[in-house]
Amino acid sequence: MPAEFLKTTDDAEGIPKDLRKRLQSCRTLPSVPAVVVQVLDLVQNPDDIGTADLAKVVARDPALVAKILKVANSAWCGITREVKTLEQAVILLGLSGTMSLALSFSLVRSVKPGAGVGFDHQQYWRRAIISAAASVAAGMALKTAHREELFLTGLLQDIGMLVLNEAVPEYGRMAASALNDHMALVEIERRELQADHAQVGAWFLHRWGLPDGLVAAVRGSHGSEKSDCPLNDSTALSSRIADIWINAESVKAVEDAADAADSLFGLGQEGLNRILTQTAEDFPSMVADLDMKVGDEFQIDRLLDQSRDAIAEINVQMIREARGLAAQAQRDSLTSLYNRSYLEQILDNQFTRSASLGQPLTAIFIDVDNFKGINDTYGHAGGDVVLVEIAKTIQSAVRNYDTVVRYGGDEFIALLANAPYGVGADVSERIRTLVADRVYDVGEGTEITATVSIGHATMLSKAEMATPKALLEAADKNLYIAKSNGRNCVA
C-alpha cells in the first residue's frame, strides 16, 4: 500500500462532545477481528514483509483463505490457470491487494446486524456493495488507485451508519425517514446529531487503527468538490453512483452522479455510462465473493437501463446552470434569507419528518413593530437597512441548520427542527432582545432603534396539530397576541 494510505491520525474532528461520548460508551460496537489486528501489524512495516509473512497470518483464518482463493480464481484477476495455494494467491494479488481483501472480508464478517429499530441492514449492504463496485469501476477507468484499495474504501464508506445504529437508539427511524435518499439522510444527521455518518465512520475506522488513506476517503465521501487525492474522489463519485440504484425513481440521483462525474473527473455522459456498465457487471460477482444477501428482488440490469436512458437526456452544464438559477429563486434578493416560495417547498417535508421521528417542530413568526413609520420617516432605503440587519440578527440567534425565511414585507419565519416549546420560547426571547438592544444606521449619521413582536408555536404530534398550515396559523395567532399586548414582546 502507498505510504500515504498507511498513516494514522486522530479523527474525532467535527463530532460534538455529546455524540462522541455516546459512541465511546456504546458496548455493542464491533471489535477488531484478530486477523485484522495481525494484518495491520504487518501494514505498519510494509517494507519488511513478504508474501510468506502475509500468507502465514491469513492462513490462521480458514474462511478468509477460502474467500481469497475464490477471488484469485475469479474474473477479478483474469487468469486461466487455477490458483491452488494461498501463497500463489498472495503473489498474484500482491501484498497491497491481499491486505485490502483480507481487511474487507474480515470487517464485513465482524459487523453483525444490530438491534436498532427501523434500520434496513439488507438495503445498507446492497448500497455498500454497489459503492464498492462503482469505486473500482471509476478508479480503474481513471487509473486513480489500486483496485483492492478502491474496493475497500467503497465498501466501507458508509460504515458510520452501522455505528450510529448501535449508539443512537433513534437512528433507525432517522434513516427510514430519509426514504432511501442518501443526501437527505446526511442532512437529517447533521440537523439532529450535528455530525454525519461519514465523520462517524472515519472516527470508527481510525479507532480500529485502519490506514489514514481509508479514513480520509470515508470522511470525504459526501464531498462534491475535487480534492487532491484521487482515491477520495473515486469514493465520493461511487457514493453518487450507488444512489442511482438505491433511489432509482429519482431523476435527481442521476443528475447528481453526472454532476459529480463532471466536477470530480471532467467526465461526460459517455464516461459515466462506461462506469455504470462496469459497476453493473461487477456487482453480482462481488455479492457472491462477499457472500452477502441483498434481496432476490433487486434487479441491477433493469435499473441500469433506466439510468442510461436518463443520462442520455442530461446536459451537465445545463444542470449546473439550472441549479444556480433555482438557488437564486429560493432567496430573497434584499436579505439573502430564504423566501416564502422556498418555505412552501420545504415546510411539508420538515413537518412530515418531524412527525415520523416523533420530534417537535417549532415555528417562530416575527414582525417588525411600526415598520411603516420607519419607512415613512427614513425612506425605503432606511427601512431596507433595518430589514437587512434584523434578518442577520435572526439568523445569528438560531442554529446553523435551522431555516430562516423572509415571509413578506417586514415579516420573518424561523423553523426550528427538534426544538420543544421551551426552546422556541428561549430563541424567540433571544431574537427580541438582540433586535431591541442594537441601533440601526439609516443614513446620514442617523441611528434609530427597532423592536419586533414574536409569536411561536410547537408541533408535538400530528394528533394535536395535523398540518403544516395549522402550525403556522398557531404561530401567527400568537404573534397577534404579542402585538395586542403592546409590541416588543413574545407570545
Sequence and secondary structure as in RCSB ss.txt:
>XXXX:A:sequence
MPAEFLKTTDDAEGIPKDLRKRLQSCRTLPSVPAVVVQVLDLVQNPDDIGTADLAKVVARDPALVAKILKVANSA
WCGITREVKTLEQAVILLGLSGTMSLALSFSLVRSVKPGAGVGFDHQQYWRRAIISAAASVAAGMALKTAHREEL
FLTGLLQDIGMLVLNEAVPEYGRMAASALNDHMALVEIERRELQADHAQVGAWFLHRWGLPDGLVAAVRGSHGSE
KSDCPLNDSTALSSRIADIWINAESVKAVEDAADAADSLFGLGQEGLNRILTQTAEDFPSMVADLDMKVGDEFQI
DRLLDQSRDAIAEINVQMIREARGLAAQAQRDSLTSLYNRSYLEQILDNQFTRSASLGQPLTAIFIDVDNFKGIN
DTYGHAGGDVVLVEIAKTIQSAVRNYDTVVRYGGDEFIALLANAPYGVGADVSERIRTLVADRVYDVGEGTEITA
TVSIGHATMLSKAEMATPKALLEAADKNLYIAKSNGRNCVA
>XXXX:A:secstr
  HHHH      TT  HHHHHHHHH TTS    HHHHHHHHHHTSGGG  HHHHHHHHTT HHHHHHHHHHHTST
TTT SS   SHHHHHHHHHHHHHHHHHHHHHHHHH      TT  HHHHHHHHHHHHHHHHHHHHHHT S HHHH
HHHHHHTTHHHHHHHHH TTHHHHHHHTTT HHHHHHHHHHHHSS HHHHHHHHHHHTT  HHHHHHHHTTT  S
  S HHHHHHHHHHHHHHHHHTTT HHHHHHHHHHHHHHH   HHHHHHHHHHHHHHHHHHHHHHT    TT  H
HHHHHHHHHHHHT  HHHHHHHHHHHHHHTB TTT SEEHHHHHHHHHHHHHHHHHHT  EEEEEEEETTHHHHH
HHHHHHHHHHHHHHHHHHHHHHS TTSEEEEEETTEEEEEEET  HHHHHHHHHHHHHHHHTS EE STT EE  
 EEEEEEEE  TTT  SHHHHHHHHHHHHHHHHHTTSS B 
